[in-house]
């Protein structure tokens, strides 16, 4: 099965890239949107994931990897929710902001641009490569 690519977002004031690095990984839990939950369930071990700081920064700041596929979300008191484990891969050399993604033809249809409320979204190979390219410009 080919590798898939994803984007997860977190408010840096709640859970930042630097905290993620210091902890050397996390269980990505607390997602309470059905579309995002289904995206978590589609993630496979080894898939690469952009870590996006929402609200204050609005930028992709790093790359993570799915280290464990979905399990029931232990933070859920009711309902059928899922979580995955993520581990850090590396910080981007330069954050790629939402404004940059909005103005880039290849990225303007990313779910984070179209519907910023969904916290876990797919990214296709070309979009993944383009974000990496923009991070090195």
C-alpha positions, 0 to 999 in steps of 0.5 A: 500500500502506498504511503499516505500523507496527512495534516493534524492541527493543534493550538500551540498554546494547548499542545505545541510542536516543541512539547511534542518534540520534548515528549518524543511523541504522543497519542493524538486523542480528543478529536470529536469530529466524525470526518477527522475521526475517519481520517485517523482510522485511515492512517497507517503506521509509517504515514507522514503527517504535517504538524500544523499550529492553528489559531495564533501561528497558522502554519505547518511547523513540522513532520510527524510519523504515525507510529501506531494505528488507531485505537479507541480514544481513552479520553472519550467518555461516550461515543465511538472515537479513535486516536493514533500515536504520532512520533516527531520526524523533523521540524520544517526549516521554515514554517509554511503559513496558511496565507502561503498555502492559500496563495499557492495554486497547488495548495489552495484546495487543501482541506485546511484552506477550504475548511479550517475546522477539521483537525485531521485531513489528508494531503496528497503526494504533490501537495506534500512535496510542495509544502516541503519545497516551500519550507526550504525556499 
